[in-house]
Amino acid sequence: MSAKFLKETKDGTLLLVYVQPKAKKNEIEGIDEWRGRLKVKVKAPPVGGKANKELVKFLSKLLGAEVSIVRGETGREKDLLVRGMEIEEVKKRLGL
């Protein structure tokens, strides 16, 4: 499987995601091949940065690493930085 949604950087791994807010539960839905992004569902609504906070918290816990949004604060397509973690480790922890 090609991991187009993962990019190696000097600070860690860039994780490209497509977020679906107001979901029933927080979960990784799979890969959106068309967008080349990982689909992530979060329970929080996209109001006042709630969905962003929930996304960062959910992925930080799942990956056991510091996660921050580097691009896409206001859109559904976001680029997240997983600090100090290599692509293979990110894939393994995401179960991909």
C-alpha positions as a Markdown table, in Angstrom:
| # | Residue | x | y | z |
|---|---|---|---|---|
| 1 | Met | 0.0 | 0.0 | 0.0 |
| 2 | Ser | 1.4 | 3.4 | -0.9 |
| 3 | Ala | 1.3 | 5.8 | 2.0 |
| 4 | Lys | 0.8 | 9.1 | 0.1 |
| 5 | Phe | -0.7 | 10.6 | 3.2 |
| 6 | Leu | 2.7 | 10.3 | 5.1 |
| 7 | Lys | 5.7 | 12.4 | 4.4 |
| 8 | Glu | 9.1 | 12.3 | 6.2 |
| 9 | Thr | 10.4 | 15.6 | 7.5 |
| 10 | Lys | 13.3 | 16.6 | 9.7 |
| 11 | Asp | 11.0 | 17.0 | 12.7 |
| 12 | Gly | 9.0 | 13.8 | 12.3 |
| 13 | Thr | 6.3 | 12.6 | 10.0 |
| 14 | Leu | 3.8 | 14.7 | 8.2 |
| 15 | Leu | 0.4 | 13.1 | 8.3 |
| 16 | Leu | -2.2 | 14.3 | 5.7 |
| 17 | Val | -5.7 | 13.8 | 6.9 |
| 18 | Tyr | -9.3 | 14.5 | 5.9 |
| 19 | Val | -11.5 | 15.2 | 8.9 |
| 20 | Gln | -15.1 | 14.4 | 9.3 |
| 21 | Pro | -16.5 | 16.2 | 12.3 |
| 22 | Lys | -19.7 | 15.4 | 14.2 |
| 23 | Ala | -19.2 | 11.6 | 13.9 |
| 24 | Lys | -20.6 | 9.0 | 16.3 |
| 25 | Lys | -17.1 | 8.3 | 17.6 |
| 26 | Asn | -13.5 | 9.1 | 17.1 |
| 27 | Glu | -12.0 | 6.7 | 14.6 |
| 28 | Ile | -9.7 | 6.2 | 11.7 |
| 29 | Glu | -12.0 | 5.4 | 8.8 |
| 30 | Gly | -9.4 | 4.4 | 6.3 |
| 31 | Ile | -7.6 | 6.0 | 3.3 |
| 32 | Asp | -9.3 | 8.4 | 0.9 |
| 33 | Glu | -7.4 | 7.3 | -2.2 |
| 34 | Trp | -8.9 | 10.1 | -4.3 |
| 35 | Arg | -7.6 | 12.8 | -1.9 |
| 36 | Gly | -4.5 | 10.9 | -0.9 |
| 37 | Arg | -5.3 | 11.5 | 2.8 |
| 38 | Leu | -6.2 | 9.5 | 5.8 |
| 39 | Lys | -9.8 | 9.8 | 6.8 |
| 40 | Val | -10.4 | 10.5 | 10.5 |
| 41 | Lys | -13.8 | 10.9 | 12.1 |
| 42 | Val | -14.1 | 13.0 | 15.3 |
| 43 | Lys | -17.1 | 13.5 | 17.5 |
| 44 | Ala | -16.6 | 17.2 | 18.1 |
| 45 | Pro | -18.4 | 19.8 | 15.9 |
| 46 | Pro | -16.3 | 22.1 | 13.7 |
| 47 | Val | -17.0 | 25.1 | 16.0 |
| 48 | Gly | -14.5 | 27.2 | 17.8 |
| 49 | Gly | -11.6 | 24.8 | 17.0 |
| 50 | Lys | -13.3 | 21.9 | 18.9 |
| 51 | Ala | -12.9 | 19.4 | 16.1 |
| 52 | Asn | -9.2 | 20.4 | 15.8 |
| 53 | Lys | -8.6 | 19.9 | 19.5 |
| 54 | Glu | -10.3 | 16.6 | 19.5 |
| 55 | Leu | -8.4 | 15.4 | 16.4 |
| 56 | Val | -5.0 | 16.4 | 17.9 |
| 57 | Lys | -5.9 | 14.7 | 21.2 |
| 58 | Phe | -7.2 | 11.5 | 19.5 |
| 59 | Leu | -4.2 | 11.1 | 17.3 |
| 60 | Ser | -1.7 | 12.0 | 20.0 |
| 61 | Lys | -3.1 | 9.3 | 22.2 |
| 62 | Leu | -3.3 | 6.8 | 19.4 |
| 63 | Leu | 0.2 | 7.4 | 18.2 |
| 64 | Gly | 1.8 | 8.1 | 21.6 |
| 65 | Ala | 3.5 | 11.2 | 20.3 |
| 66 | Glu | 3.1 | 14.9 | 20.1 |
| 67 | Val | 0.8 | 15.9 | 17.2 |
| 68 | Ser | 0.2 | 19.4 | 15.9 |
| 69 | Ile | -1.6 | 21.0 | 13.0 |
| 70 | Val | 0.8 | 22.7 | 10.6 |
| 71 | Arg | -1.7 | 23.5 | 7.8 |
| 72 | Gly | -5.5 | 23.5 | 7.3 |
| 73 | Glu | -6.7 | 24.9 | 10.7 |
| 74 | Thr | -10.1 | 25.9 | 9.1 |
| 75 | Gly | -10.6 | 23.3 | 6.4 |
| 76 | Arg | -11.3 | 19.6 | 6.5 |
| 77 | Glu | -8.0 | 18.8 | 4.8 |
| 78 | Lys | -5.2 | 19.1 | 7.4 |
| 79 | Asp | -1.5 | 18.5 | 7.6 |
| 80 | Leu | -0.4 | 17.2 | 11.0 |
| 81 | Leu | 3.1 | 16.9 | 12.3 |
| 82 | Val | 3.8 | 13.8 | 14.3 |
| 83 | Arg | 7.0 | 14.8 | 16.2 |
| 84 | Gly | 10.0 | 12.6 | 16.3 |
| 85 | Met | 8.4 | 9.6 | 14.7 |
| 86 | Glu | 9.3 | 7.8 | 11.5 |
| 87 | Ile | 6.8 | 6.8 | 8.8 |
| 88 | Glu | 7.0 | 3.1 | 9.5 |
| 89 | Glu | 6.3 | 3.6 | 13.2 |
| 90 | Val | 3.3 | 5.9 | 12.4 |
| 91 | Lys | 1.9 | 3.2 | 10.0 |
| 92 | Lys | 2.3 | 0.5 | 12.5 |
| 93 | Arg | 0.6 | 2.5 | 15.3 |
| 94 | Leu | -2.3 | 3.4 | 12.9 |
| 95 | Gly | -2.6 | -0.3 | 12.1 |
| 96 | Leu | -2.0 | 0.2 | 8.4 |
